[in-house]
Amino acid sequence: MADDTTEKTPSQRIDERITELGDWRGRTLARLRELILAADPEVVEEWKWRGVPVWYCDGMICTGETYKAAVKATFAKGASLPDPAGMFNASLTGNTRRAIDFHESDEIDESAFAALIASAIAVNRQSAAAKRR
C-alpha cells in the first residue's frame, strides 16, 4: 500500500497541474516545459508560491503561471536577455523581469523560445561564476 504522507516531487506536481488543466493551457504549459527541460540537462524543476512551476539552472530561469486566458512564462532576468524575435509581450516596464503571455490561439515560436531559455541559462551561469570569484 502506498504511503500517502510521501511528499510529491515538483515534477509530479507539474505533471498534475498539466493534467488538471486539461485544455489548451495544459498543452501549452507542457510544451514550454519540454522546451525548457531540453535546453540543458542541469535544469531543475521546483514548485513555488502555492502552485507555480519554476525552472532553475544556476539561478531562476522562468516561471510557468497559468491563468484563465493565458499561460505566462516570466523570465527572472528577462530585461537583460536579447529578444530579437520580440517574444516578450508582458511585464515590460520593470528593470529585471520580462514575460511572455501565450493565449489559446497563439503558436509558440519554439526556436525563439529555446533561444531565450539558452540566453537565460548563460546569464545565470555568468552571474554564478562571478560570485565564485
MARBA-68360 format. One line per 2 residues: number of its first residue (from 1); their letters; for each residue x negated, y negated, z of N, C-alpha, C, O, CB. Coordinates in nm, 4 decimals, m for minus. Glycine has a CB too. Layout:
N
NUM) A) X Y Z X Y Z X Y Z X Y Z X Y Z  ...
% end
This chain:
133
1) MA) m0.0842 0.1185 0.0000 0.0000 0.0000 0.0000 m0.0884 m0.1243 0.0000 m0.1874 m0.1300 0.0729 0.0956 m0.0001 0.1221  m0.0535 m0.2231 m0.0805 m0.1337 m0.3452 m0.0916 m0.1221 m0.4282 0.0352 m0.0195 m0.4285 0.1032 m0.0898 m0.4282 m0.2134
3) DD) m0.2292 m0.4973 0.0642 m0.2342 m0.5858 0.1804 m0.1815 m0.7224 0.1385 m0.2483 m0.7935 0.0633 m0.3798 m0.5966 0.2379  m0.0619 m0.7609 0.1859 m0.0002 m0.8871 0.1474 m0.0716 m1.0089 0.2045 m0.0439 m1.1215 0.1633 0.1428 m0.8884 0.1910
5) TT) m0.1628 m0.9881 0.2984 m0.2342 m1.1014 0.3571 m0.3580 m1.1387 0.2762 m0.4238 m1.2381 0.3070 m0.2740 m1.0696 0.5004  m0.3908 m1.0607 0.1730 m0.5063 m1.0892 0.0903 m0.4833 m1.2199 0.0149 m0.3813 m1.2376 m0.0517 m0.5338 m0.9729 m0.0079
7) EK) m0.5776 m1.3090 0.0263 m0.5692 m1.4376 m0.0418 m0.5920 m1.4176 m0.1915 m0.6821 m1.3438 m0.2314 m0.6724 m1.5379 0.0166  m0.5118 m1.4820 m0.2729 m0.5278 m1.4740 m0.4173 m0.6452 m1.5602 m0.4603 m0.6726 m1.6643 m0.4006 m0.3989 m1.5175 m0.4897
9) TP) m0.7136 m1.5160 m0.5637 m0.8242 m1.5948 m0.6186 m0.7665 m1.7126 m0.6971 m0.6502 m1.7091 m0.7372 m0.9168 m1.5069 m0.7096  m0.8464 m1.8159 m0.7192 m0.7989 m1.9258 m0.8031 m0.7560 m1.8775 m0.9425 m0.6565 m1.9250 m0.9971 m0.9081 m2.0320 m0.8163
11) SQ) m0.8304 m1.7844 m0.9983 m0.7949 m1.7334 m1.1311 m0.6591 m1.6650 m1.1295 m0.5811 m1.6808 m1.2234 m0.9015 m1.6359 m1.1813  m0.6297 m1.5898 m1.0253 m0.4993 m1.5250 m1.0133 m0.3881 m1.6290 m1.0004 m0.2806 m1.6131 m1.0582 m0.4976 m1.4299 m0.8924
13) RI) m0.4141 m1.7339 m0.9254 m0.3138 m1.8400 m0.9097 m0.2873 m1.9122 m1.0421 m0.1736 m1.9481 m1.0727 m0.3596 m1.9410 m0.8033  m0.3934 m1.9328 m1.1199 m0.3768 m1.9972 m1.2508 m0.2978 m1.9050 m1.3432 m0.2093 m1.9504 m1.4157 m0.5152 m2.0323 m1.3137
15) DE) m0.3298 m1.7749 m1.3407 m0.2521 m1.6772 m1.4184 m0.1043 m1.6866 m1.3828 m0.0187 m1.6890 m1.4713 m0.3039 m1.5336 m1.3935  m0.0743 m1.6919 m1.2529 0.0648 m1.7006 m1.2069 0.1320 m1.8287 m1.2551 0.2476 m1.8261 m1.2974 0.0707 m1.6934 m1.0544
17) RI) 0.0597 m1.9412 m1.2488 0.1165 m2.0690 m1.2944 0.1534 m2.0603 m1.4407 0.2621 m2.1024 m1.4801 0.0176 m2.1850 m1.2714  0.0633 m2.0058 m1.5222 0.0892 m1.9934 m1.6657 0.2137 m1.9085 m1.6885 0.2990 m1.9439 m1.7699 m0.0327 m1.9316 m1.7386
19) TE) 0.2243 m1.7982 m1.6181 0.3391 m1.7091 m1.6320 0.4677 m1.7754 m1.5860 0.5701 m1.7662 m1.6538 0.3163 m1.5814 m1.5536  0.4633 m1.8424 m1.4707 0.5873 m1.9027 m1.4185 0.6339 m2.0197 m1.5037 0.7538 m2.0473 m1.5079 0.5668 m1.9495 m1.2747
21) LG) 0.5438 m2.0891 m1.5716 0.5870 m2.1967 m1.6611 0.6700 m2.1379 m1.7750 0.7767 m2.1898 m1.8076 0.4645 m2.2750 m1.7172  0.6210 m2.0300 m1.8351 0.6969 m1.9545 m1.9334 0.7428 m2.0291 m2.0573 0.8373 m1.9858 m2.1233 0.8125 m1.8997 m1.8690
23) DW) 0.6789 m2.1392 m2.0903 0.7187 m2.2160 m2.2079 0.5935 m2.2733 m2.2735 0.4826 m2.2253 m2.2500 0.8190 m2.3297 m2.1699  0.6121 m2.3760 m2.3555 0.5010 m2.4364 m2.4274 0.3928 m2.4862 m2.3322 0.2745 m2.4848 m2.3664 0.5509 m2.5508 m2.5139
25) RG) 0.4331 m2.5306 m2.2115 0.3331 m2.5798 m2.1153 0.2414 m2.4667 m2.0707 0.1206 m2.4863 m2.0570 0.4021 m2.6433 m1.9926  0.2977 m2.3495 m2.0481 0.2163 m2.2342 m2.0112 0.1220 m2.1945 m2.1230 0.0051 m2.1647 m2.0987 0.3046 m2.1168 m1.9744
27) RT) 0.1725 m2.1940 m2.2458 0.0876 m2.1599 m2.3607 m0.0234 m2.2627 m2.3789 m0.1375 m2.2271 m2.4083 0.1718 m2.1502 m2.4891  0.0100 m2.3902 m2.3613 m0.0906 m2.4956 m2.3765 m0.1963 m2.4848 m2.2675 m0.3159 m2.4896 m2.2964 m0.0246 m2.6345 m2.3727
29) LA) m0.1536 m2.4703 m2.1437 m0.2490 m2.4558 m2.0329 m0.3365 m2.3334 m2.0545 m0.4570 m2.3392 m2.0300 m0.1749 m2.4453 m1.8977  m0.2787 m2.2233 m2.0995 m0.3562 m2.1016 m2.1240 m0.4621 m2.1243 m2.2319 m0.5752 m2.0779 m2.2180 m0.2632 m1.9866 m2.1649
31) RL) m0.4267 m2.1946 m2.3380 m0.5235 m2.2186 m2.4461 m0.6338 m2.3131 m2.4006 m0.7509 m2.2903 m2.4308 m0.4530 m2.2763 m2.5701  m0.5979 m2.4190 m2.3283 m0.7002 m2.5097 m2.2757 m0.7960 m2.4333 m2.1856 m0.9176 m2.4511 m2.1929 m0.6355 m2.6268 m2.1984
33) RE) m0.7401 m2.3487 m2.1013 m0.8215 m2.2670 m2.0097 m0.9187 m2.1792 m2.0878 m1.0361 m2.1703 m2.0520 m0.7312 m2.1791 m1.9201  m0.8713 m2.1146 m2.1936 m0.9590 m2.0308 m2.2760 m1.0747 m2.1114 m2.3325 m1.1890 m2.0659 m2.3312 m0.8800 m1.9663 m2.3900
35) LI) m1.0454 m2.2308 m2.3820 m1.1495 m2.3155 m2.4401 m1.2501 m2.3600 m2.3335 m1.3704 m2.3641 m2.3592 m1.0866 m2.4381 m2.5080  m1.2009 m2.3929 m2.2153 m1.2893 m2.4355 m2.1058 m1.3795 m2.3204 m2.0632 m1.5007 m2.3377 m2.0498 m1.2066 m2.4864 m1.9850
37) LA) m1.3209 m2.2035 m2.0419 m1.4000 m2.0886 m1.9967 m1.4999 m2.0421 m2.1020 m1.6059 m1.9896 m2.0679 m1.3081 m1.9737 m1.9595  m1.4672 m2.0607 m2.2288 m1.5571 m2.0207 m2.3370 m1.6766 m2.1147 m2.3508 m1.7762 m2.0794 m2.4140 m1.4809 m2.0152 m2.4681
39) AD) m1.6675 m2.2327 m2.2929 m1.7724 m2.3331 m2.3101 m1.9043 m2.2946 m2.2449 m2.0111 m2.3281 m2.2961 m1.7265 m2.4640 m2.2545  m1.8974 m2.2247 m2.1327 m2.0192 m2.1910 m2.0588 m1.9877 m2.0771 m1.9626 m1.8834 m2.0788 m1.8972 m2.0752 m2.3151 m1.9819
41) PE) m2.0771 m1.9774 m1.9529 m2.0498 m1.8652 m1.8625 m2.0505 m1.9034 m1.7139 m2.0055 m1.8253 m1.6301 m2.1512 m1.7567 m1.8858  m2.1005 m2.0213 m1.6811 m2.1069 m2.0642 m1.5417 m1.9859 m2.1449 m1.4972 m1.9824 m2.1920 m1.3835 m2.2304 m2.1449 m1.5197
43) VV) m1.8860 m2.1622 m1.5842 m1.7649 m2.2353 m1.5460 m1.6915 m2.1557 m1.4379 m1.6730 m2.0345 m1.4487 m1.6720 m2.2600 m1.6701  m1.6506 m2.2280 m1.3336 m1.5806 m2.1684 m1.2196 m1.4421 m2.2312 m1.2102 m1.4257 m2.3519 m1.2279 m1.6608 m2.1888 m1.0862
45) EE) m1.3422 m2.1466 m1.1818 m1.2058 m2.1951 m1.1642 m1.1761 m2.2139 m1.0161 m1.2158 m2.1329 m0.9325 m1.1045 m2.0978 m1.2276  m1.1058 m2.3217 m0.9854 m1.0596 m2.3483 m0.8491 m0.9114 m2.3830 m0.8549 m0.8564 m2.4112 m0.9613 m1.1420 m2.4639 m0.7823
47) WK) m0.8480 m2.3804 m0.7376 m0.7057 m2.4125 m0.7227 m0.6991 m2.5174 m0.6135 m0.7234 m2.4863 m0.4969 m0.6170 m2.2841 m0.6875  m0.6668 m2.6413 m0.6487 m0.6732 m2.7515 m0.5538 m0.5409 m2.8272 m0.5440 m0.4491 m2.8084 m0.6238 m0.7840 m2.8467 m0.5931
49) WR) m0.5355 m2.9112 m0.4453 m0.4289 m3.0099 m0.4296 m0.2899 m2.9502 m0.4488 m0.2095 m3.0011 m0.5269 m0.4491 m3.1229 m0.5275  m0.2633 m2.8440 m0.3781 m0.1308 m2.7798 m0.3822 m0.0877 m2.7364 m0.5215 0.0282 m2.7526 m0.5598 m0.0278 m2.8733 m0.3265
51) GV) m0.1801 m2.6824 m0.5950 m0.1402 m2.6208 m0.7209 m0.1932 m2.6800 m0.8491 m0.1225 m2.6806 m0.9498 0.0006 m2.6226 m0.7283  m0.3151 m2.7297 m0.8488 m0.3737 m2.7833 m0.9712 m0.4968 m2.6998 m1.0075 m0.5904 m2.6894 m0.9282 m0.4114 m2.9344 m0.9541
53) PV) m0.4967 m2.6404 m1.1273 m0.6181 m2.5728 m1.1734 m0.7289 m2.6754 m1.1969 m0.7057 m2.7819 m1.2541 m0.5902 m2.4920 m1.3032  m0.8499 m2.6411 m1.1515 m0.9652 m2.7295 m1.1680 m1.0828 m2.6434 m1.2132 m1.1046 m2.5337 m1.1618 m0.9987 m2.8073 m1.0346
55) WY) m1.1571 m2.6945 m1.3092 m1.2735 m2.6211 m1.3599 m1.4006 m2.6986 m1.3280 m1.4069 m2.8208 m1.3419 m1.2616 m2.5967 m1.5128  m1.5016 m2.6237 m1.2848 m1.6303 m2.6801 m1.2427 m1.7453 m2.6137 m1.3164 m1.7375 m2.4963 m1.3527 m1.6491 m2.6646 m1.0913
57) CD) m1.8499 m2.6879 m1.3378 m1.9792 m2.6359 m1.3820 m2.0805 m2.7443 m1.3446 m2.0918 m2.8455 m1.4137 m1.9813 m2.6019 m1.5397  m2.1529 m2.7232 m1.2370 m2.2447 m2.8238 m1.1811 m2.1713 m2.9533 m1.1478 m2.2298 m3.0614 m1.1539 m2.3593 m2.8525 m1.2795
59) GM) m2.0462 m2.9425 m1.1135 m1.9595 m3.0556 m1.0824 m1.8267 m3.0347 m1.1524 m1.8127 m2.9446 m1.2351 m2.0243 m3.1905 m1.1250  m1.7297 m3.1176 m1.1192 m1.5969 m3.1037 m1.1785 m1.5999 m3.1393 m1.3268 m1.6543 m3.2421 m1.3674 m1.4956 m3.1922 m1.1046
61) IC) m1.5397 m3.0512 m1.4060 m1.5235 m3.0780 m1.5493 m1.3902 m3.1489 m1.5693 m1.3853 m3.2645 m1.6111 m1.5302 m2.9455 m1.6340  m1.2809 m3.0766 m1.5382 m1.1481 m3.1345 m1.5574 m1.0436 m3.0567 m1.4789 m1.0694 m2.9478 m1.4277 m1.1114 m3.1371 m1.7061
63) TG) m0.9261 m3.1153 m1.4711 m0.8103 m3.0509 m1.4099 m0.7130 m3.0127 m1.5212 m0.7263 m3.0569 m1.6352 m0.7418 m3.1448 m1.3042  m0.6156 m2.9301 m1.4860 m0.5104 m2.8910 m1.5800 m0.3746 m2.9061 m1.5151 m0.3154 m2.8078 m1.4705 m0.5306 m2.7465 m1.6283
65) ET) m0.3255 m3.0267 m1.5096 m0.1981 m3.0548 m1.4434 m0.0822 m3.0300 m1.5403 m0.0945 m3.0528 m1.6606 m0.1946 m3.2007 m1.3907  0.0297 m2.9834 m1.4862 0.1473 m2.9616 m1.5701 0.2637 m3.0445 m1.5183 0.2917 m3.0480 m1.3985 0.1851 m2.8119 m1.5741
67) YK) 0.3301 m3.1106 m1.6108 0.4461 m3.1940 m1.5823 0.5588 m3.1509 m1.6748 0.5385 m3.0669 m1.7625 0.4133 m3.3460 m1.6000  0.6750 m3.2067 m1.6562 0.7916 m3.1696 m1.7366 0.7661 m3.1934 m1.8857 0.8028 m3.1107 m1.9691 0.9152 m3.2489 m1.6909
69) AA) 0.7039 m3.3053 m1.9187 0.6868 m3.3421 m2.0593 0.5429 m3.3369 m2.1087 0.5162 m3.3713 m2.2238 0.7399 m3.4788 m2.0810  0.4483 m3.2938 m2.0225 0.3082 m3.2950 m2.0659 0.2238 m3.1965 m1.9861 0.2542 m3.1619 m1.8719 0.2500 m3.4356 m2.0527
71) VK) 0.1173 m3.1536 m2.0509 0.0074 m3.0856 m1.9829 m0.1080 m3.1844 m1.9901 m0.1483 m3.2264 m2.0986 m0.0289 m2.9432 m2.0495  m0.1606 m3.2211 m1.8743 m0.2627 m3.3252 m1.8661 m0.3966 m3.2635 m1.8291 m0.4093 m3.1966 m1.7266 m0.2229 m3.4335 m1.7636
73) AT) m0.4963 m3.2867 m1.9136 m0.6341 m3.2484 m1.8831 m0.7069 m3.3764 m1.8429 m0.7337 m3.4626 m1.9267 m0.7047 m3.1767 m2.0067  m0.7386 m3.3880 m1.7142 m0.8063 m3.5067 m1.6635 m0.9534 m3.4754 m1.6424 m0.9881 m3.3864 m1.5648 m0.7414 m3.5560 m1.5319
75) FA) m1.0388 m3.5479 m1.7109 m1.1833 m3.5285 m1.7030 m1.2395 m3.6199 m1.5952 m1.2215 m3.7415 m1.5995 m1.2513 m3.5564 m1.8401  m1.3083 m3.5594 m1.4980 m1.3585 m3.6333 m1.3824 m1.4520 m3.7478 m1.4223 m1.4477 m3.8550 m1.3620 m1.4308 m3.5388 m1.2884
77) KG) m1.5350 m3.7259 m1.5221 m1.6302 m3.8279 m1.5668 m1.6029 m3.8673 m1.7113 m1.6950 m3.8975 m1.7872 m1.7747 m3.7772 m1.5522  m1.4769 m3.8666 m1.7479 m1.4375 m3.8904 m1.8861 m1.4827 m4.0221 m1.9448 m1.5105 m4.0299 m2.0645 m1.2928 m3.8826 m1.8963
79) AS) m1.4906 m4.1264 m1.8627 m1.5315 m4.2576 m1.9143 m1.6747 m4.2561 m1.9658 m1.7125 m4.3418 m2.0457 m1.5171 m4.3636 m1.8059  m1.7547 m4.1602 m1.9212 m1.8943 m4.1543 m1.9658 m1.9149 m4.0547 m2.0806 m2.0284 m4.0306 m2.1219 m1.9843 m4.1167 m1.8487
81) LP) m1.8065 m3.9973 m2.1318 m1.8177 m3.8974 m2.2377 m1.7898 m3.9582 m2.3746 m1.7003 m4.0416 m2.3888 m1.7220 m3.7817 m2.2115  m1.8667 m3.9165 m2.4759 m1.8331 m3.9594 m2.6116 m1.7021 m3.8926 m2.6536 m1.6786 m3.7757 m2.6229 m1.9482 m3.9245 m2.7120
83) DP) m1.6177 m3.9672 m2.7233 m1.4882 m3.9149 m2.7680 m1.4644 m3.9574 m2.9131 m1.3719 m4.0335 m2.9414 m1.3723 m3.9655 m2.6756  m1.5485 m3.9079 m3.0051 m1.5366 m3.9532 m3.1442 m1.4033 m3.9184 m3.2094 m1.3617 m3.9863 m3.3033 m1.6474 m3.8943 m3.2256
85) AG) m1.3353 m3.8138 m3.1618 m1.2060 m3.7757 m3.2187 m1.0907 m3.8544 m3.1574 m0.9768 m3.8422 m3.2025 m1.1823 m3.6271 m3.1994  m1.1190 m3.9354 m3.0547 m1.0145 m4.0156 m2.9915 m0.9103 m3.9327 m2.9186 m0.7914 m3.9642 m2.9216 m0.9469 m4.1000 m3.0942
87) MF) m0.9556 m3.8260 m2.8529 m0.8609 m3.7390 m2.7819 m0.8052 m3.8016 m2.6553 m0.6892 m3.7781 m2.6214 m0.9272 m3.6089 m2.7474  m0.8845 m3.8801 m2.5849 m0.8362 m3.9392 m2.4605 m0.7219 m4.0344 m2.4907 m0.7360 m4.1271 m2.5705 m0.9500 m4.0126 m2.3860
89) NA) m0.6072 m4.0102 m2.4254 m0.4890 m4.0927 m2.4505 m0.4168 m4.1321 m2.3211 m0.3054 m4.1844 m2.3252 m0.3930 m4.0187 m2.5423  m0.4810 m4.1067 m2.2059 m0.4197 m4.1396 m2.0768 m0.5308 m4.1732 m1.9770 m0.6462 m4.1343 m1.9951 m0.3309 m4.0211 m2.0241
91) SL) m0.4936 m4.2458 m1.8716 m0.5901 m4.2873 m1.7682 m0.7089 m4.3586 m1.8314 m0.8242 m4.3296 m1.7995 m0.6389 m4.1652 m1.6867  m0.6797 m4.4516 m1.9210 m0.7849 m4.5173 m1.9983 m0.8434 m4.6417 m1.9331 m0.9438 m4.6940 m1.9815 m0.7319 m4.5537 m2.1313
93) TG) m0.7843 m4.6902 m1.8256 m0.8293 m4.8173 m1.7695 m0.9269 m4.8038 m1.6531 m0.9867 m4.9029 m1.6113 m0.7114 m4.8956 m1.7248  m0.9436 m4.6852 m1.6011 m1.0336 m4.6684 m1.4870 m1.1800 m4.6667 m1.5279 m1.2132 m4.6604 m1.6463 m1.0005 m4.5409 m1.4135
95) NT) m1.2659 m4.6725 m1.4289 m1.4094 m4.6732 m1.4543 m1.4697 m4.5342 m1.4674 m1.5830 m4.5206 m1.5134 m1.4789 m4.7467 m1.3452  m1.3963 m4.4308 m1.4278 m1.4550 m4.2975 m1.4228 m1.3757 m4.1945 m1.5023 m1.4300 m4.1318 m1.5933 m1.4665 m4.2526 m1.2800
97) RR) m1.2489 m4.1762 m1.4696 m1.1683 m4.0697 m1.5294 m1.1144 m4.1088 m1.6668 m1.1007 m4.2263 m1.7008 m1.0528 m4.0337 m1.4372  m1.0846 m4.0040 m1.7440 m1.0074 m4.0169 m1.8676 m0.9252 m3.8896 m1.8787 m0.9654 m3.7848 m1.8282 m1.1006 m4.0388 m1.9954
99) AI) m0.8111 m3.8985 m1.9441 m0.7243 m3.7816 m1.9548 m0.6685 m3.7673 m2.0956 m0.6681 m3.8606 m2.1759 m0.6100 m3.7907 m1.8539  m0.6214 m3.6458 m2.1215 m0.5516 m3.6157 m2.2457 m0.4152 m3.5589 m2.2066 m0.4069 m3.4583 m2.1362 m0.6336 m3.5145 m2.3366
101) DF) m0.3099 m3.6233 m2.2520 m0.1747 m3.5709 m2.2335 m0.1371 m3.4933 m2.3587 m0.1333 m3.5488 m2.4685 m0.0716 m3.6857 m2.2050  m0.1095 m3.3646 m2.3415 m0.0622 m3.2802 m2.4509 0.0885 m3.2658 m2.4354 0.1379 m3.2325 m2.3276 m0.1337 m3.1398 m2.4513
103) HE) 0.1608 m3.2909 m2.5433 0.3060 m3.2796 m2.5438 0.3475 m3.1592 m2.6281 0.2660 m3.1010 m2.6997 0.3712 m3.4095 m2.5976  0.4736 m3.1233 m2.6187 0.5224 m2.9995 m2.6805 0.4878 m2.9877 m2.8278 0.4497 m2.8795 m2.8724 0.6710 m2.9900 m2.6644
105) SD) 0.4992 m3.0925 m2.9032 0.4761 m3.0844 m3.0481 0.3302 m3.1061 m3.0878 0.2971 m3.0984 m3.2061 0.5620 m3.1860 m3.1187  0.2430 m3.1329 m2.9914 0.1023 m3.1610 m3.0216 0.0248 m3.0353 m3.0589 0.0432 m2.9285 m3.0005 0.0360 m3.2279 m2.9029
107) EI) m0.0618 m3.0513 m3.1575 m0.1601 m2.9483 m3.1904 m0.2875 m2.9836 m3.1139 m0.3258 m3.1003 m3.1061 m0.1862 m2.9390 m3.3471  m0.3517 m2.8835 m3.0584 m0.4782 m2.9064 m2.9885 m0.5895 m2.9091 m3.0917 m0.6059 m2.8135 m3.1675 m0.5048 m2.7966 m2.8802
109) DE) m0.6658 m3.0171 m3.0956 m0.7858 m3.0222 m3.1789 m0.8924 m2.9454 m3.1009 m0.9661 m3.0029 m3.0208 m0.8313 m3.1728 m3.2114  m0.8992 m2.8150 m3.1257 m0.9810 m2.7266 m3.0441 m1.1293 m2.7599 m3.0506 m1.1982 m2.7517 m2.9490 m0.9598 m2.5849 m3.0865
111) SA) m1.1796 m2.7969 m3.1668 m1.3226 m2.8294 m3.1754 m1.3539 m2.9586 m3.0997 m1.4572 m2.9679 m3.0334 m1.3661 m2.8426 m3.3229  m1.2659 m3.0580 m3.1091 m1.2875 m3.1833 m3.0362 m1.2762 m3.1609 m2.8858 m1.3538 m3.2174 m2.8088 m1.1865 m3.2902 m3.0816
113) FA) m1.1791 m3.0779 m2.8432 m1.1641 m3.0483 m2.7010 m1.2864 m2.9731 m2.6500 m1.3385 m3.0045 m2.5430 m1.0359 m2.9663 m2.6755  m1.3322 m2.8748 m2.7252 m1.4518 m2.7991 m2.6862 m1.5741 m2.8906 m2.6766 m1.6583 m2.8727 m2.5886 m1.4786 m2.6855 m2.7869
115) AL) m1.5837 m2.9880 m2.7663 m1.6956 m3.0830 m2.7616 m1.6883 m3.1682 m2.6342 m1.7917 m3.1964 m2.5736 m1.6948 m3.1742 m2.8873  m1.5682 m3.2093 m2.5929 m1.5538 m3.2848 m2.4683 m1.5949 m3.2002 m2.3483 m1.6611 m3.2498 m2.2571 m1.4091 m3.3335 m2.4514
117) IA) m1.5562 m3.0735 m2.3480 m1.5942 m2.9844 m2.2382 m1.7465 m2.9706 m2.2334 m1.8071 m2.9810 m2.1268 m1.5271 m2.8449 m2.2543  m1.8075 m2.9471 m2.3494 m1.9540 m2.9339 m2.3546 m2.0221 m3.0615 m2.3064 m2.1219 m3.0549 m2.2347 m2.0002 m2.9007 m2.4978
119) SA) m1.9699 m3.1759 m2.3444 m2.0265 m3.3040 m2.3001 m2.0118 m3.3223 m2.1495 m2.1035 m3.3702 m2.0827 m1.9589 m3.4205 m2.3733  m1.8958 m3.2838 m2.0964 m1.8731 m3.2953 m1.9519 m1.9705 m3.2068 m1.8749 m2.0238 m3.2478 m1.7718 m1.7279 m3.2575 m1.9166
121) IA) m1.9937 m3.0861 m1.9245 m2.0889 m2.9967 m1.8586 m2.2296 m3.0550 m1.8657 m2.3034 m3.0496 m1.7673 m2.0855 m2.8565 m1.9230  m2.2678 m3.1104 m1.9803 m2.4009 m3.1708 m1.9949 m2.4195 m3.2876 m1.8988 m2.5256 m3.3007 m1.8378 m2.4228 m3.2179 m2.1392
123) VN) m2.3182 m3.3726 m1.8846 m2.3259 m3.4853 m1.7911 m2.3396 m3.4336 m1.6478 m2.4191 m3.4858 m1.5697 m2.2006 m3.5763 m1.8043  m2.2616 m3.3309 m1.6137 m2.2713 m3.2730 m1.4794 m2.4101 m3.2154 m1.4534 m2.4656 m3.2333 m1.3450 m2.1654 m3.1642 m1.4606
125) RQ) m2.4654 m3.1473 m1.5511 m2.5990 m3.0871 m1.5340 m2.7055 m3.1944 m1.5187 m2.7969 m3.1794 m1.4376 m2.6333 m2.9962 m1.6535  m2.6955 m3.3007 m1.5942 m2.7909 m3.4107 m1.5819 m2.7823 m3.4725 m1.4433 m2.8847 m3.5008 m1.3812 m2.7654 m3.5173 m1.6898
127) SA) m2.6623 m3.4934 m1.3955 m2.6421 m3.5512 m1.2639 m2.6952 m3.4588 m1.1542 m2.7596 m3.5048 m1.0600 m2.4941 m3.5804 m1.2414  m2.6682 m3.3280 m1.1665 m2.7156 m3.2316 m1.0679 m2.8678 m3.2237 m1.0677 m2.9293 m3.2128 m0.9616 m2.6558 m3.0936 m1.0954
129) AA) m2.9292 m3.2293 m1.1867 m3.0749 m3.2250 m1.1961 m3.1378 m3.3498 m1.1338 m3.2411 m3.3413 m1.0674 m3.1185 m3.2115 m1.3426  m3.0751 m3.4651 m1.1555 m3.1263 m3.5893 m1.0986 m3.1203 m3.5853 m0.9458 m3.2101 m3.6372 m0.8794 m3.0466 m3.7096 m1.1521
131) KR) m3.0168 m3.5251 m0.8897 m3.0037 m3.5161 m0.7456 m3.1094 m3.4224 m0.6835 m3.1498 m3.4402 m0.5685 m2.8637 m3.4682 m0.7101  m3.1526 m3.3234 m0.7615 m3.2520 m3.2289 m0.7107 m3.3927 m3.2870 m0.7125 m3.4815 m3.2347 m0.6452 m3.2485 m3.1011 m0.7922
133) R) m3.4144 m3.3925 m0.7872 m3.5485 m3.4529 m0.7986 m3.5855 m3.5285 m0.6747 m3.6944 m3.5853 m0.6672 m3.5559 m3.5456 m0.9182
% end
